[in-house]
Amino acid sequence: MFRVRSLVVLLFALLLASPAFAGDYVIGEGDTLAISVWGVERLNFSVKVRPDGVITVPGLGEVAASGKLPRDLQNELAEQLKGLVKNPIVTVTVGEITNNNVYLFGNGVKAQVFNLNKKTTLMQLLCSIGELNVADLRGAYLQRKGVKIKENFYNLYVKGELGEDQPIEPNDAVFIPLLQDKFVYVLGAVATPKAIEYREGMTVMEVVLEAGDYTKFASKNKTFIVRKDRDGGAETVIQVKVKDLLQKADLKQNLKLQPGDYVIVEEGMF
């Protein structure tokens, strides 16, 4: 009988040490834990993690639980209970989970609280939001514990560069601002200066042609893109030599535009 009991205890201990059993969930405030000590009825109980991250254990008093993996907490309890129980075997099971929310905010999307009931990546989260037509993905960021760990979702979501994807963790915050300006403005020596709604991948020549092409007074090599930074402060001015594009097939001059860009064409000297 003793040998059978010893074998059961050994197998049970090995099971508890298994990473698959323990998992990688991090205990948080508000979670409900089921704690049991093999063969000690009075030490089988359920307890909720308090807002200060602490639980109360009979015979031990207050024990910090928040921020720990279940397997780490059960090893710690087993060590502390050695003064009360001979060779204690402890299990910690997370029951009701409340520490698995992800917060989505910013005026580019509807503010939501997501419940992580399975492993989720940033790309999966973005796909579940719905339409992002008015979202400024370049200005978006993922924040964890007060630190921005991922900025600019554009390449991931629009270009499909999945190498930029990463796991979402409980209590992460995802900020997606509103696209402040979804137009490109064509001004100066074109037939019809106008605002053109931005389309992904649009170029300088596309918007010039949509504005009726250059006038006969236009200095094509003095076409400029004026681009403001995202905080509305400093401007970047980029010269585009369209004459070289047309006459020398210099395709690198046909630059891609961004929302809010101004394309300005100067007139030549008479």
FIBA-440123 format. One record per residue (C-alpha): residue in one letter; residue number from 1; x, y, z. Coordinates in Angstrom, 1 decimal, always signed. Layout:
# FIBA-440123
ATOM; code; pos; xx; yy; zz
ATOM; A; NUM; X; Y; Z
...
***
This chain:
# FIBA-440123
ATOM; code; pos; xx; yy; zz
ATOM; M; 1; +0.0; +0.0; +0.0
ATOM; F; 2; +2.8; +2.3; +0.9
ATOM; R; 3; +4.6; +1.7; -2.4
ATOM; V; 4; +1.4; +2.4; -4.4
ATOM; R; 5; +0.8; +5.6; -2.5
ATOM; S; 6; +4.4; +6.7; -3.1
ATOM; L; 7; +4.1; +6.0; -6.8
ATOM; V; 8; +0.9; +8.0; -7.0
ATOM; V; 9; +2.6; +10.9; -5.2
ATOM; L; 10; +5.6; +10.8; -7.5
ATOM; L; 11; +3.4; +10.8; -10.6
ATOM; F; 12; +1.3; +13.6; -9.3
ATOM; A; 13; +4.4; +15.7; -8.6
ATOM; L; 14; +5.7; +15.1; -12.1
ATOM; L; 15; +2.4; +16.2; -13.5
ATOM; L; 16; +2.5; +19.4; -11.5
ATOM; A; 17; +6.0; +20.1; -12.8
ATOM; S; 18; +4.9; +19.8; -16.4
ATOM; P; 19; +4.8; +23.1; -18.3
ATOM; A; 20; +1.7; +22.0; -20.2
ATOM; F; 21; -0.1; +21.5; -16.9
ATOM; A; 22; +1.1; +24.7; -15.3
ATOM; G; 23; +0.6; +26.9; -18.4
ATOM; D; 24; +2.0; +30.4; -18.8
ATOM; Y; 25; -0.9; +32.5; -17.5
ATOM; V; 26; +0.1; +35.2; -15.1
ATOM; I; 27; -2.1; +35.6; -12.0
ATOM; G; 28; -3.7; +39.0; -11.5
ATOM; E; 29; -5.8; +40.9; -9.1
ATOM; G; 30; -9.4; +39.7; -9.0
ATOM; D; 31; -8.6; +36.1; -10.2
ATOM; T; 32; -10.1; +33.3; -8.2
ATOM; L; 33; -7.6; +30.5; -7.3
ATOM; A; 34; -8.4; +27.0; -6.1
ATOM; I; 35; -5.6; +25.9; -3.8
ATOM; S; 36; -5.3; +22.3; -2.5
ATOM; V; 37; -2.7; +20.4; -0.5
ATOM; W; 38; -2.6; +16.7; -1.1
ATOM; G; 39; -4.1; +14.8; +1.9
ATOM; V; 40; -4.8; +17.9; +4.0
ATOM; E; 41; -8.5; +18.7; +3.8
ATOM; R; 42; -8.4; +22.0; +5.8
ATOM; L; 43; -5.9; +23.3; +3.2
ATOM; N; 44; -8.2; +22.8; +0.2
ATOM; F; 45; -9.9; +26.1; -0.4
ATOM; S; 46; -10.8; +28.8; -2.9
ATOM; V; 47; -9.6; +32.4; -2.7
ATOM; K; 48; -9.8; +35.6; -4.7
ATOM; V; 49; -6.7; +37.7; -5.3
ATOM; R; 50; -7.2; +41.0; -3.6
ATOM; P; 51; -6.6; +44.4; -5.3
ATOM; D; 52; -3.2; +44.5; -3.6
ATOM; G; 53; -2.3; +41.2; -5.2
ATOM; V; 54; -2.3; +39.2; -2.0
ATOM; I; 55; -4.2; +36.1; -0.9
ATOM; T; 56; -4.7; +34.7; +2.6
ATOM; V; 57; -3.6; +31.1; +3.2
ATOM; P; 58; -4.6; +29.3; +6.4
ATOM; G; 59; -1.6; +28.8; +8.6
ATOM; L; 60; +0.6; +31.2; +6.5
ATOM; G; 61; -1.4; +34.4; +6.5
ATOM; E; 62; -0.9; +36.8; +3.6
ATOM; V; 63; +1.0; +35.6; +0.5
ATOM; A; 64; +1.7; +37.7; -2.6
ATOM; A; 65; +0.1; +36.0; -5.7
ATOM; S; 66; -0.3; +38.6; -8.4
ATOM; G; 67; +2.3; +38.6; -11.1
ATOM; K; 68; +3.2; +35.0; -10.6
ATOM; L; 69; +2.7; +31.9; -12.7
ATOM; P; 70; +0.5; +29.3; -11.0
ATOM; R; 71; +3.4; +26.8; -10.9
ATOM; D; 72; +5.6; +29.3; -9.2
ATOM; L; 73; +3.0; +30.1; -6.6
ATOM; Q; 74; +2.4; +26.5; -5.9
ATOM; N; 75; +6.2; +25.9; -5.5
ATOM; E; 76; +6.4; +28.9; -3.1
ATOM; L; 77; +3.4; +27.6; -1.0
ATOM; A; 78; +4.9; +24.1; -0.9
ATOM; E; 79; +8.1; +25.6; +0.5
ATOM; Q; 80; +6.4; +27.7; +3.1
ATOM; L; 81; +4.0; +24.9; +4.3
ATOM; K; 82; +6.9; +22.6; +5.1
ATOM; G; 83; +6.7; +23.8; +8.7
ATOM; L; 84; +3.1; +22.7; +8.9
ATOM; V; 85; +2.8; +19.8; +6.6
ATOM; K; 86; +5.2; +16.9; +5.9
ATOM; N; 87; +6.2; +16.9; +2.3
ATOM; P; 88; +3.4; +19.1; +1.1
ATOM; I; 89; +2.2; +18.7; -2.5
ATOM; V; 90; +0.4; +21.9; -3.6
ATOM; T; 91; -1.7; +22.6; -6.6
ATOM; V; 92; -2.8; +26.1; -7.7
ATOM; T; 93; -5.6; +26.2; -10.3
ATOM; V; 94; -6.9; +29.5; -11.8
ATOM; G; 95; -10.7; +29.4; -11.8
ATOM; E; 96; -12.4; +32.6; -12.6
ATOM; I; 97; -10.1; +34.9; -14.6
ATOM; T; 98; -10.6; +38.6; -14.6
ATOM; N; 99; -7.0; +39.7; -15.4
ATOM; N; 100; -7.2; +39.1; -19.1
ATOM; N; 101; -8.6; +42.2; -20.6
ATOM; V; 102; -7.0; +44.2; -23.5
ATOM; Y; 103; -8.1; +47.9; -24.0
ATOM; L; 104; -8.6; +49.4; -27.4
ATOM; F; 105; -9.0; +53.2; -27.6
ATOM; G; 106; -8.4; +56.2; -29.8
ATOM; N; 107; -10.9; +58.2; -31.9
ATOM; G; 108; -9.9; +56.1; -35.0
ATOM; V; 109; -11.9; +53.1; -33.7
ATOM; K; 110; -14.7; +52.4; -31.3
ATOM; A; 111; -13.4; +52.0; -27.8
ATOM; Q; 112; -13.6; +48.4; -26.6
ATOM; V; 113; -12.5; +46.0; -23.9
ATOM; F; 114; -11.4; +42.7; -25.4
ATOM; N; 115; -11.4; +39.5; -23.2
ATOM; L; 116; -8.5; +37.3; -24.1
ATOM; N; 117; -9.9; +33.8; -23.9
ATOM; K; 118; -7.2; +32.4; -26.1
ATOM; K; 119; -3.7; +33.3; -27.4
ATOM; T; 120; -4.1; +36.3; -29.6
ATOM; T; 121; -1.8; +38.4; -31.8
ATOM; L; 122; -1.9; +42.0; -32.8
ATOM; M; 123; -2.9; +41.1; -36.3
ATOM; Q; 124; -5.8; +38.9; -35.1
ATOM; L; 125; -7.0; +41.7; -32.8
ATOM; L; 126; -6.9; +44.3; -35.7
ATOM; C; 127; -8.8; +41.9; -37.9
ATOM; S; 128; -11.5; +41.6; -35.3
ATOM; I; 129; -12.1; +45.3; -35.0
ATOM; G; 130; -13.9; +45.8; -38.3
ATOM; E; 131; -13.5; +48.7; -40.7
ATOM; L; 132; -10.3; +50.8; -40.2
ATOM; N; 133; -10.9; +53.3; -43.1
ATOM; V; 134; -10.6; +56.3; -40.9
ATOM; A; 135; -7.9; +55.0; -38.7
ATOM; D; 136; -4.3; +56.4; -38.7
ATOM; L; 137; -2.5; +53.1; -38.6
ATOM; R; 138; +0.9; +54.8; -38.9
ATOM; G; 139; +0.2; +56.7; -35.7
ATOM; A; 140; -1.1; +53.7; -33.8
ATOM; Y; 141; +0.8; +51.9; -31.0
ATOM; L; 142; +0.7; +49.0; -28.6
ATOM; Q; 143; +1.5; +49.8; -25.0
ATOM; R; 144; +2.4; +47.4; -22.2
ATOM; K; 145; +3.0; +48.4; -18.6
ATOM; G; 146; +3.3; +52.0; -19.6
ATOM; V; 147; +5.8; +51.4; -22.4
ATOM; K; 148; +5.2; +51.6; -26.2
ATOM; I; 149; +6.4; +48.2; -27.4
ATOM; K; 150; +5.1; +48.5; -31.0
ATOM; E; 151; +4.4; +51.6; -33.1
ATOM; N; 152; +3.0; +51.9; -36.6
ATOM; F; 153; +0.6; +49.1; -37.6
ATOM; Y; 154; +0.6; +50.1; -41.3
ATOM; N; 155; +3.1; +47.6; -42.7
ATOM; L; 156; +1.5; +44.8; -40.6
ATOM; Y; 157; -2.1; +45.4; -41.5
ATOM; V; 158; -2.0; +47.0; -44.9
ATOM; K; 159; +1.1; +45.4; -46.5
ATOM; G; 160; +0.8; +42.0; -44.7
ATOM; E; 161; +4.3; +42.0; -43.3
ATOM; L; 162; +3.5; +39.4; -40.7
ATOM; G; 163; +7.1; +39.5; -39.3
ATOM; E; 164; +5.9; +42.6; -37.5
ATOM; D; 165; +3.1; +40.7; -35.7
ATOM; Q; 166; +3.4; +39.9; -32.0
ATOM; P; 167; +1.4; +38.4; -29.2
ATOM; I; 168; -1.1; +40.4; -27.2
ATOM; E; 169; -0.9; +40.0; -23.4
ATOM; P; 170; -3.5; +40.8; -20.7
ATOM; N; 171; -3.7; +44.5; -19.7
ATOM; D; 172; -2.2; +45.6; -23.0
ATOM; A; 173; -3.5; +48.9; -24.4
ATOM; V; 174; -3.9; +49.4; -28.2
ATOM; F; 175; -4.2; +53.1; -29.3
ATOM; I; 176; -5.5; +53.9; -32.8
ATOM; P; 177; -6.0; +57.6; -33.6
ATOM; L; 178; -8.2; +59.1; -36.2
ATOM; L; 179; -6.8; +59.8; -39.7
ATOM; Q; 180; -6.7; +63.6; -39.4
ATOM; D; 181; -6.7; +64.3; -43.1
ATOM; K; 182; -7.6; +61.7; -45.8
ATOM; F; 183; -7.0; +64.0; -48.7
ATOM; V; 184; -4.1; +65.0; -50.9
ATOM; Y; 185; -4.1; +68.6; -52.1
ATOM; V; 186; -2.8; +69.7; -55.6
ATOM; L; 187; -2.1; +73.4; -55.9
ATOM; G; 188; -0.3; +75.8; -58.2
ATOM; A; 189; +0.2; +75.5; -62.0
ATOM; V; 190; -2.3; +72.7; -62.7
ATOM; A; 191; -5.5; +73.0; -64.7
ATOM; T; 192; -7.8; +72.4; -61.7
ATOM; P; 193; -6.3; +72.7; -58.2
ATOM; K; 194; -8.3; +70.4; -56.0
ATOM; A; 195; -8.4; +68.1; -53.0
ATOM; I; 196; -8.3; +64.4; -54.0
ATOM; E; 197; -9.3; +61.7; -51.6
ATOM; Y; 198; -6.3; +59.6; -50.7
ATOM; R; 199; -5.9; +56.1; -52.1
ATOM; E; 200; -3.3; +53.6; -51.0
ATOM; G; 201; -0.2; +53.8; -53.3
ATOM; M; 202; -1.2; +57.0; -55.2
ATOM; T; 203; +1.7; +58.9; -56.7
ATOM; V; 204; +2.6; +62.5; -57.7
ATOM; M; 205; +1.8; +61.9; -61.4
ATOM; E; 206; -1.6; +60.4; -60.6
ATOM; V; 207; -2.8; +63.4; -58.6
ATOM; V; 208; -1.4; +65.9; -61.2
ATOM; L; 209; -3.3; +64.1; -63.9
ATOM; E; 210; -6.5; +64.0; -61.8
ATOM; A; 211; -6.0; +67.8; -61.4
ATOM; G; 212; -6.1; +68.2; -65.1
ATOM; D; 213; -2.4; +68.0; -65.8
ATOM; Y; 214; +0.2; +70.8; -65.8
ATOM; T; 215; -0.6; +74.2; -67.3
ATOM; K; 216; +1.6; +75.5; -70.1
ATOM; F; 217; +3.2; +77.8; -67.5
ATOM; A; 218; +4.2; +75.0; -65.1
ATOM; S; 219; +7.8; +74.4; -64.2
ATOM; K; 220; +7.6; +70.6; -64.0
ATOM; N; 221; +10.9; +70.1; -62.3
ATOM; K; 222; +9.7; +72.5; -59.6
ATOM; T; 223; +7.0; +70.2; -58.3
ATOM; F; 224; +7.1; +69.9; -54.5
ATOM; I; 225; +5.5; +67.6; -51.9
ATOM; V; 226; +4.9; +69.4; -48.6
ATOM; R; 227; +4.4; +66.9; -45.8
ATOM; K; 228; +3.7; +67.8; -42.1
ATOM; D; 229; +4.8; +65.5; -39.3
ATOM; R; 230; +2.1; +63.7; -37.3
ATOM; D; 231; +2.1; +66.3; -34.5
ATOM; G; 232; +1.3; +69.1; -36.9
ATOM; G; 233; +4.7; +70.8; -36.3
ATOM; A; 234; +7.7; +70.7; -38.7
ATOM; E; 235; +7.2; +70.3; -42.4
ATOM; T; 236; +9.3; +68.3; -44.9
ATOM; V; 237; +9.6; +69.6; -48.4
ATOM; I; 238; +10.5; +67.1; -51.1
ATOM; Q; 239; +11.3; +68.2; -54.7
ATOM; V; 240; +10.0; +66.1; -57.5
ATOM; K; 241; +11.7; +66.5; -60.9
ATOM; V; 242; +8.7; +65.5; -63.1
ATOM; K; 243; +10.4; +66.6; -66.3
ATOM; D; 244; +13.2; +64.0; -65.6
ATOM; L; 245; +10.4; +61.5; -65.0
ATOM; L; 246; +8.7; +62.2; -68.3
ATOM; Q; 247; +11.8; +62.7; -70.5
ATOM; K; 248; +14.4; +60.4; -68.9
ATOM; A; 249; +12.0; +57.7; -67.5
ATOM; D; 250; +13.4; +58.4; -64.0
ATOM; L; 251; +10.7; +56.5; -62.2
ATOM; K; 252; +12.1; +57.2; -58.8
ATOM; Q; 253; +10.7; +60.7; -59.2
ATOM; N; 254; +7.2; +59.4; -59.2
ATOM; L; 255; +7.0; +59.4; -55.4
ATOM; K; 256; +4.1; +57.8; -53.4
ATOM; L; 257; +2.0; +60.2; -51.4
ATOM; Q; 258; +0.7; +60.1; -47.9
ATOM; P; 259; -2.7; +61.4; -46.5
ATOM; G; 260; -2.5; +65.2; -45.9
ATOM; D; 261; +0.3; +65.8; -48.5
ATOM; Y; 262; +0.3; +69.0; -50.5
ATOM; V; 263; +1.6; +68.7; -54.1
ATOM; I; 264; +2.6; +72.2; -55.2
ATOM; V; 265; +3.6; +73.1; -58.8
ATOM; E; 266; +5.5; +76.3; -59.4
ATOM; E; 267; +5.2; +78.4; -62.5
ATOM; G; 268; +8.3; +79.0; -64.7
ATOM; M; 269; +10.0; +82.3; -65.4
ATOM; F; 270; +8.9; +84.3; -68.5
***
